[in-house]
Amino acid sequence: MKKLERVYFLYFCVMSKLPNITTSIFSVMSQLANEHGAINLSQGFPNFPEDERLLQISERLIRSNIHQYTPMAGLPSLLEKIANQTLKQYGRKVNTASEILITAGATQGVFTAINTFVNQGDEVLILDPSYDSYEPSVLVAGGKPVRVSLNDDYTPNFNRIESAISTKTKMIVINNPHNPTGRIWTEQDFEALETILEKHPQILILGDEVYEYITFSQPHISFNTRPKLVERTIIASSFGKSLHVTGWKVGYLIAPEHLMFEMKKVHQFLVFSVNSFSQHAISEYLDVVDFSEVSKMYQRKRDLFQNLIKNSRFELMPCDGTYFQVVNYNQISNKNDVDFAKELIVNHGVASIPISVFYNDATDRHMLRFCFAKTDETLIAATEKLNQI
Ligand SMILES: Cc1ncc(COP(=O)(O)O)c(C=O)c1O
């Protein structure tokens, strides 16, 4: 089929639900990085070895009798351990049988939550810059994404959030700690949100907390600890992020029973049960792993990365959590951020992600995102190149 015919077919015959979605910038940047042999600090995944203890558990388990379907909501021992961890970390008692759902990564959790509750024409507030899976999930559900910009320092702007609420608002998505900016929400932010949402009891919250164990300046404040909001909140988390196994694609949702009951119906026909091997391995690994080590390890990497480029011409933005560092390159170039990111790969051998791609309107403030979930050697080699620019 010729290109024009294909476009016509997609728009008018198939009626694509996602006509504007093209190849993601992550693939574009990674491919360009590969072609030019650049150091890849673009995509958000670790390049250091997995924990030896997890590998040993996996080696043993692969030959044991664990390869058939688990119960639909998840392996009971894993659900139990998530409940224990949620109690230990946040003081929230969740019901193992009715309030936790194991998902194929947080991405599926987000998609399931949105597609369970968002109906045709419902509006969903998304705070820009935002992670790229929220909008397509809303569009597939027939909803309308309403993008609300964060402040210039990437903190939430509550006047904008309040003005964006309408009678059609069904949900607000809050990602904290925040990808791509590395900012985290404060106590005052939660209080401001509580004040607004008190007036709108119909609005659900989707709390994307996949980086909950990666915060530096202050501990993460989870929706699990907000009694005023928790009854209408679905929390998404990711073992991929917390345990450095992004490719395993195992995450989970926590939500009160009345919401979870509905989500399980959708999950049942989208996935049924998540792969058994990873659930068994993670369940055993949770007996030995210490989540408090995760922030320490990444704080060391953040500090290393920041120290290594502090004398460069890149300006470091605050990074309170996640494994992303945003930098401004105003002193180097006035090219737009997509072109500059490409130039950085082709001419200087380092791949990043331009922040404009996380905005609906491609707001370009000359910012790039670097992922520092990398070996020290990778960070040293990348910053040597960045320092020469
Ligand atoms: C904010 C955010 N939410 C969700 C996800 C997806 O997590 P998972 O790999 O568990 O699907 C990511 C992954 O990059 C993310 O950054």
The ligand as a Gaussian input file, in Angstrom:
#p B3LYP/6-31G(d) Opt

LIG

0 1
 C        6.566000       7.287000      35.330000
 C        6.570000       5.895000      34.820000
 N        5.460000       5.165000      34.943000
 C        5.402000       3.895000      34.494000
 C        6.486000       3.314000      33.884000
 C        6.383000       1.924000      33.370000
 O        6.835000       0.986000      34.267000
 P        6.912000      -0.567000      33.841000
 O        8.206000      -0.755000      33.141000
 O        6.815000      -1.293000      35.144000
 O        5.753000      -0.825000      32.945000
 C        7.669000       4.060000      33.716000
 C        8.826000       3.466000      33.016000
 O        9.704000       4.155000      32.531000
 C        7.710000       5.375000      34.204000
 O        8.808000       6.129000      34.086000

